[in-house]
Amino acid sequence: MASSKYNPHMTRVFIVGSGRCGTTLLQSRLSLHSKIFTVSEIGFFRQICPSPPQLSRDEVTSSLPNMLNYLKRQTIYWSFLPLQRLGYTNQNRLHRAYALLARQTGKEDLRALAGKKLFDKVSKHSENFSSALDALALANGNNVWVEQTPSLLDSVEIIEKYLSDVKFIQLVRPWPDVAASYYDAATKYKETAWSNYSDLNRIVTDLNMCINRTRLYSNKSNYKIVQYEELIKNPLQTLSSICEFIGIPFEEQLLQVPKKDECQIVQNHEVYKFGVFNSFTIPENKFQKVFSQQQQQYILQHLNI
């Protein structure tokens, strides 16, 4: 259960979704709001309570090292699952989580919060995480913090279990367009994690998980789904609606383009995110451009849409 020590006057928001769906674009605009403190891709709950490893069948069977690595990850996950269900996490997970929290916030002292226990309660470290962001927001004169990690779509139920009064905003694009964006990113950014998405099976596996979770959460009162196209075509109306959902007044500067040298949510090496420094523009339709007819047919047949 969430601790009563949480600041009742703080609003906590997570931006989630698939990759390549506009979560960073939305965060970059919300970061311009006078009442919002924002941090990017900490993924704290995904670190301390990970989901099962996800790989397509073709990826697992493509080579012996891939198969052995997958089996190792599955063994580690399932062996620890009973303790995770009892509300515990382990030291290795905590060290990774706090290291990322410290790096993304610039507060190296947060690393010490991992402690030295071999196993520790998730509830305790959920409170540490929330309290740390609460304090950073208040120090910045804000009463709202927004954390953007698309893959926390996997962790919505975990977050709700351990944090009270949280809100979620999910960006959604047409799923075939997202598939094309994944594949295009795999081609353009081969030195990044996107290189893993040159395999259509991997793309379909990943997106079907997102599709299923989107359906599962869409009717929750603390969950708002935002269509990417609406954000691009009608930014004033869409951002006003988002502000209303968060519980803050809309501010005109949200329609401005953030300056690269002032935006802390995109790192210099994250070239695949530099589009957030452009004005709202409808992206080109990549589905027919990057995929052959056969690939298009395969994706449309295998996505759960």
C-alpha angles and dihedrals in degrees: 000000000000115000122250087227091080115113104257091204095059121095114212121200132181121198110209140166141112119311118272094028103110104269093132091047091054093045091050090056095044089050087068092063115106093225099047130090111190137190129181136232102341091141090189097166093046087056099049097035106028125189122236114285111269121210132147119249092249091053092051094049098038094093141357094248090052091050094047092047091049092049090049092052092046091050093051092047098048095041090057097039096093091058091044090054089052089056102262135125131186137246097253092055092046093051091052092046096049093042089058092043090052093047096047094047097037091235107125093179089072090075089075090065089076088077124194104272116124089223127017139174119275089214091061094052093042086059090047091052095047093044091051093053091042090055093046091049093048092047087055092050094252132129096193129061125192123196118192119203114141094201091060083086080089091056106047094113093046092050092049090050094057105027126056127221097007124158130208130207117192123195114213130192127177102286097231088055090052090050089054091048091052091051093045091050090051088057097044101038104041093155092061136068088268088078087079090070100069086099114085092208090058091049093050093046092051096045095045089058089052092047093051093048092047089057091046095054103031096100098047114120093225093048125085124188115206121194111226092218091055091051090053099041099036107023095158095053094039096047091045089054091049092050090050090051091051091046101244133111119261115254125205094228089071087078092059126096111250117238115246095225091051099042111095098182097074119062122213092249093052095087091156088069099051091101089082088076091065128083118263105290130169105242122231118264103257099176096088093033101056101031130065119230090260092050092047091052092048093051095046091049096049104039112094095236 
